[in-house]
Amino acid sequence: MFTVPWACSRCLRRFPKIAPDLQPFFQRRTVNTIPETGLSPALLVRARSLAAEHSALSSRLANSFDAKTAKRLGELVSVAETLKKWDSANESISELQSLLNDPNTDSELRSLAVEDLEGNQGTLPAISDKLKESLIPRHPFAGLPCLLEIRPGAGGDEAGLFAFELLRMYTSFCTRRGLQSSLIKKDVADGPAEDCLSEAVLEIETNGAYETLRTESGVHRVQRVPATETKGRTHTSAVSVMILPSFPETGSGMDSGLNFEDPNSDYYINPQEVRTEKMRASGAGGQHVNKTESAIRLTHVPSGIVVSMQDSRSQHANRKKAWQVLRAKLAEARQEAREQELVQLRRGAMGGVARMGRGDKIRTYNYGQSRCTDHRSGITVHNLDDVLVGGDGLETVMDSVRTWLVDREVEAMVAEDAAKK
Amino acid sequence: MPRIPTSTVIKAYRQNPLLPILLQECRSVSSAQNELRWLRERAIHAWKQWPWKYSASGWKTLLRTMCKVRSKGMPLQYILGDQPFGNLEILCEKGVLIPRPETESYTIHAAELISRYFLASGGQNEYVEPSGLIRPLRILDLCTGTGCISLLLHSLLAPRFQQLFILGIDISAAAIQLATRNLDHNLQLGLLSDRSYREVHFHQGDVLGRDNGHNPEIDEILETYTPRWRMSPGLREGFDWDILVSNPPYISPNSLRDGTTARSVRLFEPELALVPPANMNYLSTMDYKREDIFYHHLIALSFKLSIRLTVLECGSRQQGNRVIAICKAFSIKLSEDHEWTVDIWFEGQTDHTDNKEGPCVIILRK
């Protein structure tokens, strides 16, 4: 061996063993995922029945047009197409297998077949993943913009400080991803600190933001030595993040199910049930006084949900925003209740299903070890700074959670189908 | 004014040394905190925009000055220079009344009423006269001040009506100037449609019709704004205007002094926009109250021009009832054979947050 005083980086790259791994280090603990051998028979049966429905519908649509049928067809088309791909891939694999097993095949053909088989087997998992994804019913709020609510939990001032950091993280995440966001509420806790949050609501106006950020709902835990700590002890505090659906201003052009002005809609709020309180002194108003109190508080009496808003100088604007937040909170609560009901049903069928509610701890940010761990997918990213500025690290975590969510859904669906039999 | 406990002042000081200064005017910590937040935002904004103006001192000095002025009672809107009104941003200046939140909700209510009352049921975005003539909807806004009602009405009605014509009249030259600036300002911000430049006008004039030389009487102004279609013969006189809205001065001289009116209003806002003038000697024979003078004139005008919808803001429920009485008196005097109804509407009527002493609006329909 000879020693070199300097090394050209291009030369270094030729020897992969010498060159350090430049890729960021992701560690993945697979805690609970279904075995990747393929699709479960129950799922396949479901896919087949959906594809059969698709072909029946398309033949019916060829004869007479019907908006409802067309819509259903649009929902099914991805399932049918992916299933077709899956079938053809499987077919070619079995063909190649038979070719290989045939003793009469000559060696040249055999080597070609082996190559082909490898290629096909490589694409199969991707196709079955896609099939799984297309089988899952779309979330009712998936296409909507969303509100992101941040509230500090246990941990006092430290939680407030970290809540502020989370707010910054999501704001820069939105900017990076090109999502349009605006801060509609920011309450700072009493005290001299300017960056100790007591509540914040960020509106992300881009359609589909709900689906993007859905993975963030839950309790975020932070472990670090706070700025306020004098003895150097590590504290653990929690901040809760909620993703709420934000309904468009006018319900026109929307699904009737999401039109909140329609009394038959699930998300309709009867104005009679909402108590409005204005923070103002009684007595003469109008030209007699020039008050600047514009705070408004809405209470939904049946559910006890309270929303207060005081950010704008206009009471009218505050009321509008408060209604938006109230509507979002109620819609989320109703959706949650519906999901809870489903879980109850499934629990009867398969005995205990893990469900991550908003009260569960979902992620830990550990400053000492500079890591961010998601407790659902089990992913750990060892670049906390990148996560906290809303960079690729955060995106990696969110992607892994999204896969996890899909797996959960599939698992539940399989169990449900199995229970039906 | 009840004294603020020292403990509250100390607590506020610990949070921010500027809060006790603001407490002098705001009287409650939460409202002082809010005002401080708005003032700080504005100070930082101004500092970033014109750094050379404050380079020596920075925005903190600017903020302290703003707080000091505010503690003397100067309305926040005059310090910041604007006030949100509906979706608009209305500039405010010393010498012109600041738009009130009540007026905001009345204007929004009025816009609802107008579209319900005047929009053809066929789904057309046009106002069609019973005679079949398609023409702009004409709105008269008297005592317009900053022009807030005219501008907000245009912003709310423009999507529903293809053609509008709104005229704002005020006695004060400063108000007319500011209203015109407000029109430009909101156009620039893109809060008003481009049509508003053609469709909203402001003109100086005296609603009370006193002949004092430099202010033209209201009749003269209305004559110059006679719509073009009137020129064609065969059309009835006196249907030029469809809607009259007004937020006239309605404070009595007594309640300006006796503590009903806030100190900051009394000291800093123009009395011209608050209290009706005294020297209306020709009315002395009648039984009248000084704070109601404007309503006599406005209702007379409403009957004379055969206005179909009149919306008038009043200071209190009692005053509202007096205005209704004025309407009835006029109807008897003119032996009006048209059917008309008069309603009282106040904020909180729908969501049951009744404030007995708050202002209300009188809605006169024909």
Interface residues (C-beta under 8 A of the other chain):
Chain A: D190 G191 P192 P271 V274 R275 T276 E277 K278 M279 S282 G283 A284 G285 G286 Q287 H288 V289 N290 K291 T292 E293 S294 A295 Q310 S312 R313 S314 Q315 H316 A317
Chain B: R14 Q15 N16 C26 S30 S31 N34 E35 W38 P75 L76 Q77 Q83 P84 F85 G86 L97 I98 R100 P101 E102 T103 E104 S105 I108 N247 P249 Y250 I251 S255 T260 T261 A262 S264 V265 E269 A273 L274 E313 G315 S316 G348 T350 D351 H352 T353 N355 E357 G358 P359
